[in-house]
Amino acid sequence: MHTIRLIYASDARDDLRYRDFIMIMDTAAETNRDRAITGMLCYGGGQFLQALEGERLVVNALYHQIAKDPRHANCQLLSVEEISTRDFAEWSMKIVDWNDAVTAARQTMLLRHSGSRQFDPAHMSGQQAAGFLRDLAAMERLLTE
């Protein structure tokens, strides 16, 4: 079995609201748990940045399903890599709304990883996106300790 981490960016449909994210999280958490997929989704400024971890064929199938989802547009792969350790193992799907949580520490972290103060994952490299999501996950873990 090959375990991979796939990271993609996409544009959100203009009319998505918080209730839509709750529905996405609830559905994804249950479905992902059944498929042994872990990951994190960050939303901000009308854009998604998501990491999915799991068995290669299962993650690939999910990504193709996501790419066809009408809630997304301009879906682009940033990174796909084989992994031995999951970065988001405790979450079948963790959603972070960047707009609700822009602190000085997060702004500094975004600048360090992307070179920009604007959350714009489509302009991140795969390496920048992976580092950003890892650091964001670490900040989220501190909030729940």
LUMVEX-440981 format. One record per residue (C-alpha): residue number from 1; residue in one letter; y, z, x. Coordinates in pm, 1 decimal. Layout:
BEGIN
+-----+---+----------+----------+----------+
:   k : r :    north :       up :     east :
+-----+---+----------+----------+----------+
: NUM : a :        Y :        Z :        X :
...
+-----+---+----------+----------+----------+
// end
This chain:
BEGIN
+-----+---+----------+----------+----------+
:   k : r :    north :       up :     east :
+-----+---+----------+----------+----------+
:   1 : m :      0.0 :      0.0 :      0.0 :
:   2 : h :    344.7 :    -91.2 :    127.4 :
:   3 : t :    634.2 :    133.4 :     29.4 :
:   4 : i :    978.4 :    -24.2 :     35.1 :
:   5 : r :   1341.7 :     63.6 :    -28.0 :
:   6 : l :   1539.3 :   -206.7 :   -205.1 :
:   7 : i :   1918.9 :   -179.3 :   -235.0 :
:   8 : y :   2128.6 :   -406.3 :   -451.6 :
:   9 : a :   2483.5 :   -430.5 :   -585.1 :
:  10 : s :   2596.5 :   -579.9 :   -914.9 :
:  11 : d :   2889.2 :   -598.6 :  -1151.8 :
:  12 : a :   2865.2 :   -397.2 :  -1472.8 :
:  13 : r :   2939.7 :   -547.8 :  -1809.4 :
:  14 : d :   3298.8 :   -459.3 :  -1906.2 :
:  15 : d :   3207.4 :   -266.0 :  -2220.9 :
:  16 : l :   2958.8 :    -20.5 :  -2065.0 :
:  17 : r :   3036.2 :    341.5 :  -2150.0 :
:  18 : y :   2904.2 :    684.6 :  -2053.0 :
:  19 : r :   2652.2 :    683.8 :  -2339.8 :
:  20 : d :   2508.7 :    362.1 :  -2195.2 :
:  21 : f :   2455.4 :    535.2 :  -1859.1 :
:  22 : i :   2277.3 :    823.1 :  -2028.1 :
:  23 : m :   2048.0 :    575.1 :  -2202.3 :
:  24 : i :   1987.1 :    391.8 :  -1871.6 :
:  25 : m :   1911.4 :    720.5 :  -1695.8 :
:  26 : d :   1674.8 :    849.4 :  -1964.4 :
:  27 : t :   1480.5 :    524.2 :  -1988.4 :
:  28 : a :   1472.7 :    462.9 :  -1613.6 :
:  29 : a :   1372.2 :    820.0 :  -1529.9 :
:  30 : e :   1068.0 :    804.8 :  -1757.6 :
:  31 : t :    965.5 :    449.3 :  -1665.5 :
:  32 : n :   1021.5 :    504.4 :  -1294.2 :
:  33 : r :    822.8 :    828.2 :  -1295.8 :
:  34 : d :    526.5 :    639.6 :  -1447.9 :
:  35 : r :    558.2 :    369.8 :  -1178.1 :
:  36 : a :    610.6 :    617.2 :   -888.6 :
:  37 : i :    958.4 :    474.1 :   -824.4 :
:  38 : t :   1235.6 :    694.5 :   -690.3 :
:  39 : g :   1599.0 :    608.8 :   -643.7 :
:  40 : m :   1967.1 :    652.7 :   -696.5 :
:  41 : l :   2228.2 :    456.3 :   -891.0 :
:  42 : c :   2598.8 :    487.0 :   -818.8 :
:  43 : y :   2850.5 :    341.8 :  -1061.7 :
:  44 : g :   3221.0 :    300.5 :  -1001.7 :
:  45 : g :   3501.3 :     58.9 :  -1071.8 :
:  46 : g :   3277.9 :   -164.5 :  -1278.5 :
:  47 : q :   3014.5 :   -195.7 :  -1006.1 :
:  48 : f :   2662.0 :    -66.8 :   -949.7 :
:  49 : l :   2498.2 :     22.0 :   -620.0 :
:  50 : q :   2133.1 :    115.0 :   -650.6 :
:  51 : a :   1843.4 :    205.1 :   -424.7 :
:  52 : l :   1486.2 :    178.4 :   -552.0 :
:  53 : e :   1190.2 :    315.9 :   -357.4 :
:  54 : g :    823.5 :    261.3 :   -426.8 :
:  55 : e :    526.7 :     30.5 :   -392.1 :
:  56 : r :    645.8 :   -317.2 :   -294.2 :
:  57 : l :    510.3 :   -516.6 :   -590.1 :
:  58 : v :    629.1 :   -257.5 :   -842.7 :
:  59 : v :    981.4 :   -236.4 :   -695.8 :
:  60 : n :   1006.3 :   -615.4 :   -674.0 :
:  61 : a :    903.1 :   -650.8 :  -1039.2 :
:  62 : l :   1161.3 :   -390.5 :  -1142.4 :
:  63 : y :   1436.7 :   -558.8 :   -943.2 :
:  64 : h :   1365.5 :   -893.9 :  -1110.8 :
:  65 : q :   1378.9 :   -720.1 :  -1449.1 :
:  66 : i :   1712.8 :   -556.3 :  -1356.8 :
:  67 : a :   1856.6 :   -886.2 :  -1233.3 :
:  68 : k :   1792.7 :  -1035.8 :  -1579.3 :
:  69 : d :   1943.5 :   -735.7 :  -1764.0 :
:  70 : p :   2259.7 :   -843.0 :  -1950.9 :
:  71 : r :   2432.9 :   -517.7 :  -1848.7 :
:  72 : h :   2455.4 :   -663.6 :  -1495.3 :
:  73 : a :   2611.9 :   -974.2 :  -1346.0 :
:  74 : n :   2630.2 :  -1105.6 :   -989.4 :
:  75 : c :   2325.2 :   -905.8 :   -881.5 :
:  76 : q :   2277.7 :   -933.8 :   -504.9 :
:  77 : l :   2022.7 :   -787.9 :   -267.7 :
:  78 : l :   2177.1 :   -592.0 :     16.7 :
:  79 : s :   1863.4 :   -461.5 :    182.1 :
:  80 : v :   1484.9 :   -455.1 :    153.0 :
:  81 : e :   1288.1 :   -258.8 :    409.3 :
:  82 : e :    946.7 :   -106.7 :    447.8 :
:  83 : i :    971.7 :    273.3 :    468.8 :
:  84 : s :    748.2 :    564.2 :    561.8 :
:  85 : t :    973.8 :    829.9 :    404.1 :
:  86 : r :   1165.9 :    818.3 :     79.1 :
:  87 : d :   1533.1 :    916.3 :     84.0 :
:  88 : f :   1546.1 :    995.2 :   -289.4 :
:  89 : a :   1198.8 :   1142.5 :   -342.2 :
:  90 : e :   1310.2 :   1412.5 :   -585.7 :
:  91 : w :   1472.7 :   1170.9 :   -831.2 :
:  92 : s :   1294.8 :    914.9 :  -1046.8 :
:  93 : m :   1652.4 :    805.0 :  -1116.3 :
:  94 : k :   1968.6 :    984.8 :  -1014.3 :
:  95 : i :   2293.5 :    846.2 :  -1153.1 :
:  96 : v :   2629.2 :    927.4 :   -995.0 :
:  97 : d :   2952.8 :    817.3 :  -1159.0 :
:  98 : w :   3183.6 :    756.5 :   -862.9 :
:  99 : n :   3489.3 :    762.8 :  -1091.5 :
: 100 : d :   3416.5 :   1121.7 :  -1196.6 :
: 101 : a :   3358.9 :   1257.0 :   -849.0 :
: 102 : v :   3609.2 :   1109.9 :   -603.7 :
: 103 : t :   3684.8 :   1400.7 :   -375.0 :
: 104 : a :   3842.4 :   1391.8 :    -30.7 :
: 105 : a :   3499.2 :   1439.2 :    127.2 :
: 106 : r :   3352.9 :   1152.3 :    -73.0 :
: 107 : q :   3652.1 :    929.9 :      1.5 :
: 108 : t :   3609.5 :   1000.0 :    374.1 :
: 109 : m :   3238.1 :    925.4 :    349.5 :
: 110 : l :   3306.0 :    594.5 :    170.2 :
: 111 : l :   3561.6 :    495.7 :    434.7 :
: 112 : r :   3317.5 :    583.6 :    714.2 :
: 113 : h :   3040.2 :    369.6 :    564.7 :
: 114 : s :   3231.4 :     75.0 :    421.1 :
: 115 : g :   3561.6 :     64.4 :    608.6 :
: 116 : s :   3739.3 :     73.6 :    273.1 :
: 117 : r :   3882.6 :    337.8 :     41.7 :
: 118 : q :   3777.5 :    125.6 :   -257.9 :
: 119 : f :   3421.0 :    154.5 :   -394.1 :
: 120 : d :   3311.5 :   -207.1 :   -358.4 :
: 121 : p :   2938.9 :   -219.5 :   -282.1 :
: 122 : a :   2920.9 :   -599.4 :   -297.2 :
: 123 : h :   3113.8 :   -603.9 :     31.1 :
: 124 : m :   2889.8 :   -350.3 :    206.1 :
: 125 : s :   2615.5 :   -453.3 :    442.8 :
: 126 : g :   2267.0 :   -327.7 :    366.3 :
: 127 : q :   2298.6 :    -73.5 :    647.3 :
: 128 : q :   2636.2 :     50.3 :    516.7 :
: 129 : a :   2500.1 :     79.9 :    161.3 :
: 130 : a :   2191.5 :    271.9 :    277.7 :
: 131 : g :   2400.3 :    517.8 :    480.4 :
: 132 : f :   2646.4 :    561.8 :    195.6 :
: 133 : l :   2369.7 :    635.4 :    -57.4 :
: 134 : r :   2196.3 :    878.9 :    180.9 :
: 135 : d :   2519.4 :   1072.7 :    234.5 :
: 136 : l :   2600.8 :   1064.0 :   -136.3 :
: 137 : a :   2253.0 :   1200.7 :   -212.0 :
: 138 : a :   2309.0 :   1482.5 :     38.8 :
: 139 : m :   2635.0 :   1571.9 :   -137.3 :
: 140 : e :   2459.0 :   1567.8 :   -475.0 :
: 141 : r :   2186.4 :   1798.5 :   -342.8 :
: 142 : l :   2450.0 :   2048.5 :   -229.8 :
: 143 : l :   2590.9 :   2054.7 :   -584.5 :
: 144 : t :   2253.8 :   2152.8 :   -730.1 :
: 145 : e :   2158.6 :   2423.4 :   -477.5 :
+-----+---+----------+----------+----------+
// end
